[in-house]
Amino acid sequence: MGSNSSNMNHIPDGQQLLQDTGFSAAQIIRLYERFEFLDKDNTGHLRPEDLETVPDLDMNPIGARIIGAFFPPGKETLDFGSFVRILAHFLPADSNRTRAGAQQEPANSTTGKLRFAFQLYDQDRDGKISRDELLQVLRSMLGLQVTEEQLQCIAERAIQEADADKDDAISFDEFRKSLEKVDIDHKMSIRFLR
Amino acid sequence: MTWLHFLSVSITVWLTLLFVFTIVPAVLGVSIGIRRLYLTTLLKIFEWATLRMEMEAKEKNQQLYKPYSSGIIVKEPPLSLQQGIQELRGSASCLHSEPEFEMADIFYFCRRGVESIVDDEVTKRFSAQELETWNLLTRSHYNFRHISLRLTVLWGLGVLIRYGILLPLRVTLAATGISLILVLTTLVGFLPSRELRFFLTEKVHVMCYRICVRSLTAMITYHNRENKPKNGGICVANHTTPIDVIILANDGCYSLIGQAHRGLLGMVQRAMVKSSPHIWFDRSEVKDRHLVAKRLSDHVADKTKQPILIFPEGTCINNTSVMMFKKGSFEIGCTVYPVAIKYDPLFGDAFWNSSKFGMVNYLLRMMSSWAIVCSVWYLPPMNREEGEDAVQFANRVKAAIAAQGGLVDLIWDGGLKRAKVKDAFKEEQQKLYSKVLVGEQEQGDNKSSEENPEEDKSYHGSANGQ
């Protein structure tokens, strides 16, 4: 496997990504091709408009939020390294090679995936999903198909179910607890070809 | 003096060879079989080259980068939104019998969204497809590191042959073909007798298209020629490149339809009209759909006129799929003759990526490829059935073409190459999701807000009851 890495000399951060994420060299090369394909004006960076050209994403109800996950507030461009690190959240959890002295939790662990999903809800990144934020997500996913009252009802129920300490917001731990029966690894993983 | 002598001799030899081996057979409609021999030899060379690359890679203990023609992600059968979300909830072993919102629902949309960023069905249709075997063209190449000296020499030889011999040859042929069209169609246009005009037009057209086909070194196999389009109908085909016209016109006379251009193309268009009826629109008329439809119907109603050739996708797609057919040509109500065209990209990819290459650049690339190989299938004629509207008819024809050509049948609009998706698609997704949450019976009930709080209370009631 080590000898594959010499194929990646033209990929920025190639070696680093191989070590940090769980992607194989072949996958990184393939992702780089996709990155270059999306990067229509060949600047080496992606902008939100580049991701918006994907029709499937454009018609996804939370498409804008997903794009937002790649471009945190203040960041207008996305380089290849960040692109891959975010996608690494979606690797199946069993694809981690044991790395000696790995300090950070790998992105594709259950906690890593949960954190990614949590941030889709928690747009202001204050560590809690407020009622407003929940309403916004629901509004995105349902559009004009339900009335305001229905929306409020749904949001109310969801908060009541998950909010353990009754502070009218859902913290990360409460979020994690409410999803403990869900097979997160399966549902938030993409089966990449080897 | 000897240089000049040498030059004139070589040019004479060149032209004689050209004449004997290409133009005369084209005029007579005979095929000597040179192209087939050429292609079989090339195939053997390509396979040898790929084998050598694999051996080299093995020696250096590296992996050959194989372009995944199936994508980056494992393709699973697509689930409907309903199934997807229920599967999600099923894994959480929910006991609630009524549908309601779950925090985990977002995973479904999130995963689909990120999957589409990594690999989606649509955007890759607008760029050339990838090859398994290397065909000695750098434009379709991924494994630069593995070329040995032998392969480089072979590649260099290929470049010399393609640009030094094939390209000038083809350009000469193309020029001959076009000038012949101009001259002969104008001459035929002067003839008084109508029958004679028709007869000669056909001959002239076919001859000129044959020369053009040879100028691209195109090997075309026509299947099911008994289904060839007849007068008073419309011929529809999938669109990959402007060369499609030449490929089809090589085997029959069609009326073309399109915008009137200026310059050389405009001259060709005007010359063509003199001897057979084509439909050229001014730029301003193009927008007027009724005008277009009227001219089409008038042409079709006249049984003596040739079938019209139309490409309903409206834009060039990379020949791995067929995209949405525009319904305009299917509203006219005449017989439709579907044709499927499938190119083999191994000897030269014919797809015109109009955002990457201009027309001249594209033609240059075409003429410096090894060859253009394609198959054309004539499908049995179709008519609009009772109770079928234009869109359904268009989809039926599209499915037939996709099935015959081995292409993926997509509902997406080729116009997505340049425009964004319509909001209607997103609303569709939202509608489906709200059905899962709020239940079928509430659909269309959004206006009466008095009822809803009671319905919701009943949710709460039964939820608490459990």
Interface residues (C-beta under 8 A of the other chain):
Chain A: S3 N4 S6 N7 A25 A26 Q27 I29 R30 L31 R34 F37 L38 L51 E52 T53 V54 P55 D56 L57 D58 M59 N60 P61 I62 G63 I66 F70 L87 F90 F116 A117 L120 Y121 V137 L138 M141 L142 G143 L144 Q145 V146 T147 E149 Q150 C153 I154 R157 A158 A162 I170 F175 S178 L179 K181 V182 D183 I184 H186 K187 M188 S189 I190 R191 F192 L193
Chain B: K60 N61 Q62 Q63 Y65 Y68 S70 G71 I72 I73 V74 E76 L88 S91 A92 S93 E100 F101 M103 A104 D105 I106 F107 Y108 F109 C110 R111 R112 G113 V114 E115 S116 I117 V118 D119 D120 E121 V122 T123 K124 S127 R145 W412 L416 K420 V421 F425 K426 E427 E428 Q429 Q430 K431 Y433 S434 L437 V438 N446 S449 N452 P453 D456 Y459 H460 A463
